[in-house]
Amino acid sequence: MNVLVVGAGPTGLLLAAELTLAGADVQIVDKATKRSGQSKALTLQPRSIEILHSRGLLGDLLDSPRLPAGHFAGVPLDYTALDTRFPYQLGIPQLRVEQLLEANQDVRRGLELIDLHQDEDGVDTTFTDGTTIRADWVVGCDGAHSAVRTRTGIGFPGRDGRFTAVVADVVVSGVRPDWQLPELVPRDGAVMTLVPLDGGVHRALFTGPEQQHLPKDQPVTHDEVAAALRAWYGADVVLRELRHASRFTDAARQAERYRDGRVFLAGDAAHIHSPTGGQGMNLGLQDAFNLGWKLGAVVRRDADESLLDSYHDERHPAGAAVLANTRAQGVLMVPDDDIACLRDTFADLLAVPEANRRLAGVISGIGLAYAPGDHALVGRRMPDLTLSDGTTVSERLRAGRHVLLDEPDTPRILVRPDGYVQWATDDPEVGPPPNFGHRMTPAASSR
Ligand SMILES: Cc1cc2nc3c(=O)[nH]c(=O)nc-3n(C[C@H](O)[C@H](O)[C@H](O)COP(=O)(O)OP(=O)(O)OC[C@H]3O[C@@H](n4cnc5c(N)ncnc54)[C@H](O)[C@@H]3O)c2cc1C
């Protein structure tokens, strides 16, 4: 087997799909015998929509509610300013994203990894039921408490959570229909949001003084949620039913390296942070999209193994930036009068279009660029342009291979399978470097 993907959350599922597209022999496993049914994330950010679109994976997800705004610590960000076909978030529960990505994939469930050893040629993995699997490469997409990370001995520096909060899916009565966007302004040391989901269910997300004294693994009770709703909304909102509920913190940690020989980390296994702004799942999807084509090319022997180091080089800074912005958001949300003044000042500055565009680019993922090169376009995300023959860049990328764009009166551009510019020139006589620098062959050229 070429690659073992451990963990069938959104990160592992997209990675396995990418590796299969690249022609690799992949197995994906998960310790859970079935999905929990809980959705932590509720939205897809614009860059994640672009990613799925470029593989033809969106299906009917585009029919989901469109939110033309994101937020930074509760201060709205106008996404209509973004240069993308999708200047909005899609209101889609994480469960639906996982179901979509799992279609046509064979996840081996009930396999919990407990040990792993690598040698020069491969990696041996062991599971709780005694199963052993050997693969050329292993990717840990096994979430925040990643066994792949700990068994590989990769450090996870950072800090513990400073607050504990509750996420609960509830059926309530007395909700006003105009509560559409999260209200994240603290009041009396507490924060509460109530967002409508499908089927008469609401997502309650709250924290207050009481939650700070409860351990993270203590079950959330009906009484605790009912009391929090009553304290915030008064007697109008009554809890009728408590569905899934759990606690989370704003712990901020990041794997010190994303690659150790034949083992990689992606998604929450590589980084954890507060969910503020709705970025975690999106960050994991982008890790998978970055690693998938590179590992696929190495497995096919179309690229040197050195290409794999660029996964850490590109994605570690991207993860660090999200940790930094979520920590900054956490500060702006501290319930304190002086910080409320800072929030107001900050909200004022975000009314400046360029400031809004910059921060909307960060939270949406649209603004991310990798290391620059000797042409201004290198390292930048390729917009989904319509080409002279009527096709689009995303259609050309569908096969998951490099695409050479050779359009009249524009630079010649080599686009990587993940939609970033690898090489460009303004000289029509100059071609891309031999084998694109890592012995690659384009699937399609626009000429
Ligand atoms: C309250 C809350 C709200 C959030 N809201 C958003 C949001 O709006 N937008 C957003 O982008 N993100 C959000 N997130 C973050 C998002 O949910 C996570 O970042 C995302 O689930 C990470 O996906 P993953 O695939 O990396 O890991 P996970 O979803 O954690 O999946 C890991 C998988 O690995 C499996 N596994 C674990 N250990 C083993 C093992 N030893 N062997 C085999 N399998 C194993 C697990 O069963 C699981 O299926 C939120 C998080 C929280 C807590």
PDBQT file of the ligand as one rigid body, heavy atoms in Angstrom, charges set to zero:
ROOT
HETATM    1  C1  LIG A 501     -17.398  24.277  18.676  1.00  0.00    +0.000 C 
HETATM    2  C2  LIG A 501     -16.597  24.175  17.430  1.00  0.00    +0.000 A 
HETATM    3  C3  LIG A 501     -16.993  24.883  16.315  1.00  0.00    +0.000 A 
HETATM    4  C4  LIG A 501     -16.252  24.826  15.145  1.00  0.00    +0.000 A 
HETATM    5  N1  LIG A 501     -16.653  25.562  14.081  1.00  0.00    +0.000 NA
HETATM    6  C5  LIG A 501     -15.903  25.566  12.963  1.00  0.00    +0.000 A 
HETATM    7  C6  LIG A 501     -16.300  26.342  11.831  1.00  0.00    +0.000 A 
HETATM    8  O1  LIG A 501     -17.340  27.001  11.826  1.00  0.00    +0.000 OA
HETATM    9  N2  LIG A 501     -15.520  26.305  10.734  1.00  0.00    +0.000 N 
HETATM   10  C7  LIG A 501     -14.387  25.553  10.684  1.00  0.00    +0.000 A 
HETATM   11  O2  LIG A 501     -13.710  25.566   9.659  1.00  0.00    +0.000 OA
HETATM   12  N3  LIG A 501     -13.982  24.800  11.734  1.00  0.00    +0.000 NA
HETATM   13  C8  LIG A 501     -14.707  24.790  12.868  1.00  0.00    +0.000 A 
HETATM   14  N4  LIG A 501     -14.333  24.023  13.932  1.00  0.00    +0.000 N 
HETATM   15  C9  LIG A 501     -13.123  23.206  13.824  1.00  0.00    +0.000 C 
HETATM   16  C10 LIG A 501     -13.356  21.902  13.041  1.00  0.00    +0.000 C 
HETATM   17  O3  LIG A 501     -14.472  21.220  13.547  1.00  0.00    +0.000 OA
HETATM   18  C11 LIG A 501     -12.105  21.022  13.094  1.00  0.00    +0.000 C 
HETATM   19  O4  LIG A 501     -10.996  21.813  12.771  1.00  0.00    +0.000 OA
HETATM   20  C12 LIG A 501     -12.204  19.821  12.146  1.00  0.00    +0.000 C 
HETATM   21  O5  LIG A 501     -13.093  18.852  12.621  1.00  0.00    +0.000 OA
HETATM   22  C13 LIG A 501     -10.842  19.180  11.954  1.00  0.00    +0.000 C 
HETATM   23  O6  LIG A 501     -10.967  18.125  11.055  1.00  0.00    +0.000 OA
HETATM   24  P1  LIG A 501      -9.910  16.940  11.064  1.00  0.00    +0.000 P 
HETATM   25  O7  LIG A 501     -10.343  16.004   9.980  1.00  0.00    +0.000 OA
HETATM   26  O8  LIG A 501      -8.545  17.479  11.012  1.00  0.00    +0.000 OA
HETATM   27  O9  LIG A 501     -10.058  16.255  12.500  1.00  0.00    +0.000 OA
HETATM   28  P2  LIG A 501     -11.347  15.589  13.172  1.00  0.00    +0.000 P 
HETATM   29  O10 LIG A 501     -12.598  16.138  12.622  1.00  0.00    +0.000 OA
HETATM   30  O11 LIG A 501     -11.120  15.651  14.636  1.00  0.00    +0.000 OA
HETATM   31  O12 LIG A 501     -11.270  14.051  12.699  1.00  0.00    +0.000 OA
HETATM   32  C14 LIG A 501     -10.316  13.179  13.246  1.00  0.00    +0.000 C 
HETATM   33  C15 LIG A 501     -10.768  11.749  12.976  1.00  0.00    +0.000 C 
HETATM   34  O13 LIG A 501      -9.724  10.860  13.427  1.00  0.00    +0.000 OA
HETATM   35  C16 LIG A 501     -10.297   9.791  14.130  1.00  0.00    +0.000 C 
HETATM   36  N5  LIG A 501      -9.274   9.296  15.064  1.00  0.00    +0.000 N 
HETATM   37  C17 LIG A 501      -8.811   9.921  16.172  1.00  0.00    +0.000 A 
HETATM   38  N6  LIG A 501      -7.853   9.183  16.751  1.00  0.00    +0.000 NA
HETATM   39  C18 LIG A 501      -7.689   8.062  16.004  1.00  0.00    +0.000 A 
HETATM   40  C19 LIG A 501      -6.850   6.925  16.099  1.00  0.00    +0.000 A 
HETATM   41  N7  LIG A 501      -5.946   6.781  17.085  1.00  0.00    +0.000 N 
HETATM   42  N8  LIG A 501      -6.952   5.952  15.153  1.00  0.00    +0.000 NA
HETATM   43  C20 LIG A 501      -7.870   6.081  14.131  1.00  0.00    +0.000 A 
HETATM   44  N9  LIG A 501      -8.691   7.144  14.010  1.00  0.00    +0.000 NA
HETATM   45  C21 LIG A 501      -8.606   8.123  14.932  1.00  0.00    +0.000 A 
HETATM   46  C22 LIG A 501     -11.538  10.367  14.797  1.00  0.00    +0.000 C 
HETATM   47  O14 LIG A 501     -12.508   9.376  15.084  1.00  0.00    +0.000 OA
HETATM   48  C23 LIG A 501     -12.030  11.373  13.741  1.00  0.00    +0.000 C 
HETATM   49  O15 LIG A 501     -12.960  10.794  12.853  1.00  0.00    +0.000 OA
HETATM   50  C24 LIG A 501     -15.067  24.046  15.108  1.00  0.00    +0.000 A 
HETATM   51  C25 LIG A 501     -14.673  23.311  16.227  1.00  0.00    +0.000 A 
HETATM   52  C26 LIG A 501     -15.425  23.383  17.387  1.00  0.00    +0.000 A 
HETATM   53  C27 LIG A 501     -14.990  22.605  18.598  1.00  0.00    +0.000 C 
ENDROOT
TORSDOF 0
